[in-house]
Amino acid sequence: MAKSSETKTRWIDPLSALLMRRVDRRVEERAARRTAYGILEGWVGLILNGLLFAIKLALGLSIGSVALIADAVHTLADSVTSAVLIIGSRLARRPADAEHPFGHSRIEIVAAMIISVLLGVAGIEFLKSSVERVLEPSAIDASWLVAGAVVVLAVIKEWNARFASTLARVSGSTAIEADAWHHRSDVFATLLVAVGIVGGKYGVDVLDGVMGILVSVVILVTAFFLARESTDKLIGTAPSREEVEEIARAAMAVPGVLGVHDIVVHDYGDLRLVSLHVETPADESPMRLHSLAEKVQDRIGNGRKGNVVVHVDPVDRNHPRYAEIRAQVLEVVSADPRLRSFHDLRIVGEGDYLSIIVDLVVVPDSGPAEEIGNEIRAAISTATGVERVVAQVEPLFAYDGRKIPE
């Protein structure tokens, strides 16, 4: 089975490994394998949860346990979400078209949101039924065999959750990860039901309703975190520190690059769009700078599915006052806790016609960008004695390759 560097260090049970190998033999390309894993997990969940639903419902009706019946419906919801996963995985792999030039990968995130909504609705319904059972408890007549059977069902469900987690880890699919969380919540719910059945055998009839409430809470909490994660990804989240550092190191490794800033990453599932600015010597020819930009693009794009755009910022460090003014700007920036760093320092003209242009990287939530820019511009003007200063604040989605935010 094809393994990523992460899966090599983690043990995978034989059944999961067998199912994954069957997919890997048929599919070589990573994006296609991601789709195949989603469909595989969807069908496994659909079939397995359909069987578990029938068993739980039969047991719940036979002993009159509202918690077990609620858990059966929860398992049925797992089957529905597995169907959503199958459909979402197929739609996500549709090729880009004129209306959707970035492809359809984010349909996976939409599928994860649908799963979270289904979970939330189910949790609210279970909570209502459980509260009613607490207010009006009734005796549950169940054998130890039934309690043991419920525990066995939880073990089976735990395998399903682990299988989905493995596929999510290998493929990086948000939808599969959401499905795994859904399965894991069902494990907790089923174990709570087993506790309620045991409590009923000892005459604690209200425990069934209490366990039903706890099951509902587990479901609702799971739905909340799934919805929050999916919403964050749809809105757009920051790239990881590791990815920004990797991009910056790759760019700085190209001879002629003096600095890296304004790193922007757009995530469209399998497709990632990266743009960045590189500082270069100002005395290089346009052809040389164009060639340098292409080398940076090739180095960053190597092994990365997507598109890389490099903007060249020639920097003249030979100006007579460059070292002096740079030290003064550095002192101003270092003294202000709202600022992380600066870049693209340019000095134009000489004497009374000198101008300073600089870009500022601010700490998130430090205040209005315009206000910070005006204050820093005044501070730099005072420190350098230069009246004409242009201080631009970079947007929060642009990262400085020399000082990566935590």
N, C-alpha and C positions, 0 to 999 in steps of 0.2 A: 504493500500500500504506500502511495506517495505520502510523505510526512513533511510537515513544516518543522522548523527548528524547535518550536514549542511542543509539538506532539511527540517528538523523539524522547522527551524527558518525562512523559506522562504515560502511565499504564492505561491501556484500553482493553476492556473485557473482550473475550473471544467472539461473542456474537456481534458486538458493535464493530469490531475489526473486520469480521467477515462481510457484513453489510457494506461497509465503507470500501473494502477491496473490490466488491462487485461494481461499485460506481466508478472507482478509479481505473479499472480495466477498460471501461467504455469511454471515459472522458479524460482527456489530457489537459485541455486548456482550463486555466484557473477559474475564469468567470463562468464557463459552462459547468465546471464541477460544483461551483457554489450553488447554481440553480439545481443541479442534480441532487445535491445534499438536502436542499430545502424540500424538494419533491419527495425524496426518500423519507425524511423525518415526517413529512405530512402524511404519507400513506401508512407508515408504522404507527403514528399516533392515532390516525383515523380508525384503523382496524383494532388496535389494542384497546383504545378507550371505548369503542363501541361495545366490545365484549365486557369490559369492566363495568360500564354503565348498566348493562343488562343484569349482571350479577349483583351489583350493589342495590339496584332498584328492587330486585326480587327479595333480597335479604331484608332491606328496609321495610318493605310492605309486610313481610311475614312477621317481623317483630314489632312493627309500629314505631320505628325510630325516625323522628323528624330529622335528626342530624345525619343519619345514614342516607335518607332520601335526598336531603339537600346535597350531600356529598355526591350522590349518584348524578344529580343534575349538573353539579360542578364538573364531573367527569364527562358528561355529555357535551358541556360547553367546550371541553378540551377537544372533543371530536370536531366541533364546529370550527374552532380555531385552527385545527390541523387542515381542514378543508380550505380555510382562508390562506394558510401558508402555501398550500399546493398552488392555488390560483395566483397568489401574489408572486411566488417564485417564477412561475411561467411568464406572467406579464412583465416582471422586472427585466427579463432577458430579451424583450422585444428590442430590435435595433433602433438606433436614433432615426428620427424623421424630421421633416421640415418644421412641424409644430413642437417637437421635443428634441432639439439638437444635442442635448446632453444625455440622451438615452432615457431609459425608464427605471433605472436602478432604485430610485427613491420610492417606488411602489412598495418595496420591502418595508420601508418605514411606515407607510400608510397601512400595510397589513398588520404591523405590530400595534398601531394605534387602534385598529378595529378589534384586535384581540383584547386590548386593555379595556375598551368600552364594553365588550361582551362580558368580561370578568366583572366589571363594576356593576352592571345590571344584575348579573347573577348574585353577586355579593349582597346587594340591597334586598333582593327577594328572599334570600336565605335568612338575612337578619330579621326581617319581619316575621317569618315563620318560627324562628328560634325564640324570639321574644314572647310570642304567643304561647309557645310550649313552656317557657319559664313561668309565665303567669298562670297557666293551667297545666301543670305537669301530669303526666300519665305514666303508669307502670310499663316497663319494657321487659318482656319475657324472652330472653335470649340465652342460648346455651354457650358454654365455653368454646364449642366448635365454631359457632358463628363469630365470636370475638377473634378466635384464631384465624378464621378465614379473612376477616377484615384486615388483620395485620399482614397476611400474605398478599392481599391486594395492594397494600401500601408498598411492600417490597417490590412488586412488579412495576408499580408506578415509579418508584425510585430509579429503577433501571431505565425506564423511558426518559426520565428527567436527565439522567447522566448521559444517555445516548445523545439527546438533543444538545446538551451542553458541549459535548465533544465536537459535534458537527458545527456548532456555532463558533467554537474556538478555532477550529481548523479553517472554516470558510470566512469568518468575520461577518456573518449575516446577522443583522439586527432582528429580523423576523424570526429566525431560528432561536435566537437568544430569548426573545419574548415567549416563544412556545415552550422553551425549557423552563422558564420561570413559572409559566402556567402549570406545567406538570409538577414542578416542585411544590407549589402551593397545594396541589391536590394530595400530595404525600402527607403534608402536615395536617390537612383537613381529615384525611382518612384515619390517621393515628389518633386525632382528637375524638373521632367517632368511636374508636375502639375503647378509649378511656370512658366515654359516656356509657357504652354498653356494659362495661365492667361495673361502673357505679350503679347502674340499674339492677344488677344482680344482687347488690348489697342494700337495696332499698332506697338508694339516693336517686329518686326518679327525676328530680329537677336537673340532675347533671347532664342529661341528654340535651335539654334546651340550652344549658350553659355552654356545652361543647359546640352546639350549633352556632351560638353567638361568636365563639372564638374562631370557628371555621369561617364565618362571614367576615370577621376582622382580617384574617389571613388573606382572604380573597380580595378584599377592598384595598388593603395595603399593597398587595402585589399589583393590582390594577393601577394604583396611583403611581408607583415607581416606573412601571412600564410606560404609562402615558407621559410622565415627565421626561423620561429618556427619549422617547420617540419625538415628542414636541421639541426638545432641545435640538435634535438632529435635523428636524425640518426647518427650524429657525436658523440654524447654523451655529456650530460650536467651534471653539478655537482648536487649532491643531495641537497635538501633544508637544511637550517640550522636546522630547526625543526627536520628533520629526523635524522641527524647526532647526535643531542643532545639526541634524544630519544634512539638511539642505545647505545650511551655512558652511559646514565643513567641506562639502562637495564643491561649493563655489570657490571657497578660499584656496582649495587645492590647485586651482587653475592658475598657472603663472601669469602675472599681470593684474590680478584682482587685488585691490588694496583694502576693500571693505565690502560688507554685505548688509543691506537693510531693506525695509519695505517688503518682507517676505509675506506673501498672501497665498493661502491655500483654500481652494473650494473643493468640497467633497460631494461627489455624486455617486456614492456607492463604490463600484469598481473603478469609476473614472474620477481622477483627481487632477484639478487644474492648479498649477503653481506659477506664480509670477514673483519676480524679485528685482531689486536694483543692485548693481555692482559698481563700486567706485574704481576708476581706472586712471592711469596717468593722462594728463590733459594733452601731452605732446605726441600722443600716438596718432597714426593716420586713421581715417574713417574705415578703410578696409581692414586694418589690423584690429580695430575695436569690434567690427562686425564679426570677424573670425573668432575673437575672444568670447563674444557673447554666445556664439554657436557652440563653442567648446564647453561653456558652462551649462548650456541647455542639454547637451549630450550627456555630460557627466551626471547631472541631477536626474535626467529622464531615464537613465540606464536602470532597467528593472522596475520602472514605475509606469503603470498604465495611465496615460493621460497626456497632458500637454504642458510644456514649460516655456514661459516667456521671460526673457531677460532684458531689462532696460539698463543701458550704460550711462553712468554719470561720471564724465571726465572731471577730475579734481586737480587744480593747479596748486601744488605744494611748493612751487618755486617762488611764489610771491615774497618780496622782502619782509613783509610783516606776518607771514602765515604762522610761523612758530609762536610768535608773541601773542597774536590774537587767538590762536587755538588754545593756548594755555589760559588766557583770560576767560574765554567762553567755557572751558572745562571747569574753571573755578566757580563760575556762576551756576552752571548746571549741577555740579556736585553739591553745592550749598542748598539747593532747593529739593526738598523731599518729594515733590510732585513729579520730578523728572527722573527718568531712567538713564537716558543718554542723549547724545546728539550725533548727527552725521551730515554728510554732504555740505561741509563748511566750504563756502566759496568767498573769495575776496576779489572784488572787482574795482579797478581804478587805482588811483594813488593820491597822496596828499589830501587836499580838501575835498576831493571828488571820490573818496573811498566809500565803498558799500560792502556790507557783510550780509551774506545769505546763509541761513542755517536751518536744518530740520530738527525738530525736537521730538523725542519719544517720551510720552508721559505715563505715569502710573495710572491704571484704570480707576475710574471714579474719583479723580483728583479735582474735578471742577470743570467749568465751561472752558472748552479749548480756546476760544477767542480771548477770554480773560487771561488765561495762562500765557498765551502767545504775546499779548500786549505787555504784561508784566516782565516777561523774560526779555523781550525786545528792549524795554527801557533799561533793564539791569545790564544787558550786554553793551548798550550804548554808553552807559555811565562808566563801565569797567574799561572799555576800549577807547573812549573818546571819539568814536565814530558815530555820527548822527544818523546816517542812513543804514538801518538794520532791518532785515526781513527775517522774522522767526516764524516758521510754519510748524504747526503741531500735526504730527502724523495721526491718522485714524487708528482706532484700537485694533482693527483687523490686520494691520501691517506690523510685522515683527522685525526687530533689529537683530541681525545675526551676531552682533558682538555682546549683546546682553539680553538673554532670552528670559521672558517673564515666567514666574513660577507657575 
